[in-house]
Amino acid sequence: MNQPKKERLPVRFTGQHFIKDMTTIRQMIQEVSVKPGDLVLDIGAGKGAIIKELLTVTCRVIAIERDKSLANSLNSIFANQPNIKVLEMDFRKMPMPNQPFKVVANIPYAITTDIFGLLMDKPYTSFEQAVLILEWGGG
């Protein structure tokens, strides 16, 4: 008898977490006014929930995912989408695009400070705006 495929759980110590709420994703995309042709980064793309919704806008997407198995899965899912590029790498080692870009992402919590530092490195980046899900670190 075949057992159902076990759902992959996030690796918490890395700050990995998966977004599933499509209403939230749509609101994020709407908030940064993503338009056809825009370049959008999805940092920590995970299972591709944000990418799937970005496809409805026909923008160009660079999905950055450090986890090898997730990156392989994203490459399989979006293999026939010429406007989606999946990079299996740590965002902190990625050269920033030399053209204007936006970010819509459910970022890895463990590298939040590094992500902000790289995006805000004016005048060396062409970063325009972002909507990010961040960890509430209150206590």
C-alpha positions in Angstrom: 0.0 0.0 0.0 1.3 3.5 -0.9 1.7 5.9 1.9 0.7 9.5 1.3 3.7 11.8 0.6 4.8 13.5 3.8 4.6 17.3 3.7 8.0 19.0 4.1 8.2 21.0 7.2 10.4 24.2 7.5 13.8 24.1 9.2 13.2 26.5 12.0 16.8 27.2 13.1 17.5 28.7 9.7 14.5 31.0 9.9 12.7 28.9 7.2 8.9 29.1 7.1 6.4 28.6 4.4 3.5 31.0 3.5 0.2 29.4 2.4 -2.3 32.3 2.7 -3.0 33.4 -0.8 -4.9 36.5 0.4 -1.8 37.7 2.1 0.3 37.0 -1.0 -2.1 38.9 -3.2 -2.1 41.9 -0.8 1.7 41.9 -0.8 1.9 42.0 -4.6 -0.7 44.7 -4.8 1.1 46.8 -2.1 4.2 47.1 -4.3 2.2 47.7 -7.5 3.9 44.9 -9.4 3.2 45.4 -13.1 3.9 43.4 -16.2 7.6 43.4 -17.1 8.7 44.4 -13.5 11.7 42.5 -12.1 10.7 41.0 -8.7 12.9 39.0 -6.3 11.5 36.3 -4.1 14.1 35.8 -1.4 13.7 32.4 0.3 11.2 31.3 -2.3 10.5 28.0 -0.5 7.7 26.1 -2.2 6.8 28.8 -4.7 3.6 30.2 -3.4 4.5 33.8 -4.1 5.9 32.9 -7.5 2.7 31.3 -8.5 0.8 34.4 -7.8 3.4 36.6 -9.5 2.8 34.6 -12.7 -0.6 36.2 -12.9 1.0 39.6 -13.3 3.4 38.4 -16.0 6.4 40.0 -14.4 10.0 38.6 -14.4 10.9 36.8 -11.2 14.2 35.8 -9.7 13.5 33.2 -7.0 16.4 32.8 -4.6 16.4 29.6 -2.6 19.3 28.2 -0.6 17.8 24.8 0.2 18.8 22.4 -2.6 15.7 20.2 -2.5 13.4 23.2 -2.6 15.4 24.9 -5.4 15.2 21.6 -7.4 11.5 21.5 -6.8 11.0 25.1 -8.0 13.0 24.4 -11.1 10.7 21.5 -11.9 7.5 23.4 -11.2 8.5 26.4 -13.2 10.6 24.7 -15.9 8.2 25.9 -18.7 8.1 29.5 -17.4 10.7 31.6 -19.3 10.2 34.6 -17.0 11.1 32.7 -13.8 14.7 32.1 -12.9 15.5 30.0 -9.9 18.9 30.5 -8.2 20.0 27.9 -5.7 22.1 30.1 -3.5 22.4 32.2 -0.3 20.9 35.6 -1.1 23.8 37.2 0.8 26.2 36.0 -2.0 24.0 37.0 -4.9 25.0 40.0 -7.0 22.2 42.6 -7.0 20.4 43.2 -10.3 21.8 46.2 -12.2 18.2 47.2 -13.2 15.3 48.4 -11.1 13.8 45.7 -9.0 11.2 45.1 -6.4 11.0 42.4 -3.7 8.0 40.4 -2.6 9.1 37.8 -0.1 8.6 35.7 3.0 12.2 36.1 3.9 14.3 33.7 6.0 14.1 35.2 9.5 17.7 34.3 10.4 19.2 36.7 7.8 16.8 39.6 8.1 19.5 42.2 9.0 21.7 41.0 6.2 18.9 41.2 3.6 18.1 44.8 4.7 21.7 45.8 4.5 22.1 44.5 1.0 18.9 45.9 -0.3 19.5 49.4 1.2 23.1 49.6 -0.1 22.5 52.8 -2.2 23.7 53.8 -4.7 25.0 50.3 -5.4 21.6 48.7 -5.9 18.6 49.5 -8.1 16.2 48.4 -5.4 12.9 50.2 -5.6 10.5 48.8 -3.0 9.5 45.7 -1.1 6.9 44.0 0.9 8.4 41.5 3.3 7.0 39.2 6.0 9.2 39.6 9.0 9.5 37.8 12.3 8.0 39.6 15.3 10.8 39.4 17.8 9.0 41.1 20.7 9.2 39.7 24.1 
